[in-house]
Amino acid sequence: MVQALEQKGRPRGATPQGFAAEADRARLAGTALKAYRRLVKQWGLTGAQAAALLGVSVSTWERLKPDEGRRTLSQDQMTRVSILVGIYKGLHLLFADAMADRWPMLPNTGPLFAARTPVAAMIEGGIPLMLDTRRYVDAVRGGL
């Protein structure tokens, strides 16, 4: 019954966290960038790949610092980070750490990826393919 009153740990009536309000994005940007930089390192992404997944130029990616409180990410960028962190978490629930961190850079014959790496597919497919990849990882681990 309590489960029915709560949605993913939120009390009934509480609004879910969104990224539409600039104040929320400004508050969360530092933490999001810090998490994303760790993910980039763990997955072994190049600067170009990291920038493409975030939806920014390489020069912008190189200038983004998580400890700069004045940096605000766009709603699109916050959504991208959220999706990618969800994929990271799902992979670490599914695989041992070493495999979880290698999986995004391994060629994959699944229909979503068409023999590309999940990273290459997500760069090409943008947010829609990122969301599909997140759902795929969740489904494989039995989360859906």
C-alpha positions in Angstrom: 0.0 0.0 0.0 2.8 2.4 0.9 4.4 1.5 -2.5 1.2 2.6 -4.2 1.3 6.0 -2.4 4.9 6.6 -3.4 6.4 6.8 -6.9 10.1 5.9 -6.9 10.7 7.1 -3.4 8.7 10.3 -3.7 5.8 11.0 -1.3 2.4 11.2 -2.9 1.8 14.6 -4.3 5.4 15.5 -4.7 6.5 16.7 -8.1 9.3 14.8 -9.8 12.6 16.6 -10.4 12.7 18.2 -13.8 15.2 20.2 -15.7 13.0 22.9 -17.1 13.7 25.5 -14.4 17.0 27.2 -14.8 17.4 27.4 -11.0 17.2 23.6 -10.8 19.7 23.2 -13.6 22.1 25.7 -12.0 21.8 23.8 -8.7 22.4 20.4 -10.3 24.9 21.2 -13.0 28.1 20.8 -10.9 27.0 17.4 -9.7 25.9 16.3 -13.1 29.2 17.4 -14.7 31.2 15.6 -12.0 29.2 12.4 -12.5 29.5 12.7 -16.3 33.3 13.2 -16.2 33.6 10.1 -14.0 31.5 8.1 -16.5 33.6 9.4 -19.4 36.8 8.2 -17.6 35.3 4.9 -16.7 34.0 4.2 -20.2 37.3 5.4 -21.8 35.6 7.9 -24.0 37.6 10.4 -26.2 36.9 14.1 -25.8 35.1 14.0 -29.1 32.8 11.1 -28.0 32.2 12.8 -24.6 31.3 16.1 -26.3 29.0 14.4 -28.9 27.1 12.4 -26.2 26.6 15.6 -24.2 25.6 17.5 -27.4 28.3 20.2 -27.3 31.4 21.0 -29.3 34.8 19.6 -28.2 36.0 23.0 -27.2 32.9 23.6 -25.0 33.4 20.1 -23.5 37.0 21.0 -22.6 35.9 24.2 -20.9 33.2 22.6 -18.8 34.3 22.3 -15.2 32.1 20.7 -12.6 33.4 22.9 -9.8 32.5 26.2 -11.6 29.3 27.1 -9.8 28.3 29.6 -12.5 28.0 26.9 -15.2 24.4 25.9 -16.1 23.7 23.0 -18.4 20.7 23.2 -20.8 17.6 21.0 -20.3 18.8 18.9 -23.2 22.3 18.4 -21.7 20.9 17.6 -18.2 18.6 15.0 -19.8 21.5 13.5 -21.7 23.6 13.2 -18.5 20.7 11.7 -16.6 20.1 9.0 -19.2 23.8 8.1 -19.5 24.2 7.9 -15.7 21.1 5.6 -15.7 22.8 3.4 -18.3 26.0 3.4 -16.3 24.1 2.3 -13.1 22.1 -0.3 -15.0 25.3 -1.8 -16.5 26.9 -2.0 -13.1 23.9 -3.8 -11.7 24.0 -6.2 -14.6 27.8 -6.9 -15.0 31.0 -6.9 -13.0 32.6 -3.5 -13.0 35.2 -4.2 -15.6 32.6 -5.6 -18.1 30.1 -2.8 -17.2 32.7 -0.2 -18.1 33.8 -2.0 -21.4 30.3 -2.7 -22.7 29.5 0.7 -24.1 32.6 0.6 -26.3 32.2 -3.0 -27.6 30.6 -3.7 -31.0 27.1 -5.0 -30.4 25.0 -7.0 -32.8 21.7 -6.2 -31.1 19.1 -4.5 -33.3 19.5 -1.2 -31.6 23.2 -1.1 -32.4 23.6 -2.7 -35.8 27.2 -4.0 -35.1 28.2 -0.5 -33.8 29.3 0.2 -30.3 26.5 1.5 -28.1 28.4 4.8 -27.8 28.6 5.2 -31.6 25.0 4.3 -31.9 24.0 6.8 -29.2 26.1 9.6 -30.7 24.3 9.0 -34.1 20.8 8.5 -32.6 20.9 11.2 -30.0 18.5 11.3 -27.1 15.9 8.8 -28.6 18.6 6.1 -29.0 20.0 7.0 -25.5 16.6 6.4 -24.1 16.2 3.1 -26.1 19.6 2.0 -24.8 18.6 2.8 -21.2 15.4 0.8 -21.6 17.4 -2.1 -23.3 19.9 -2.3 -20.4 17.0 -2.1 -17.8 15.1 -4.9 -19.7 18.2 -7.2 -19.9 18.7 -6.9 -16.2 15.0 -7.6 -15.5 14.1 -4.1 -14.5 11.2 -3.8 -16.9 
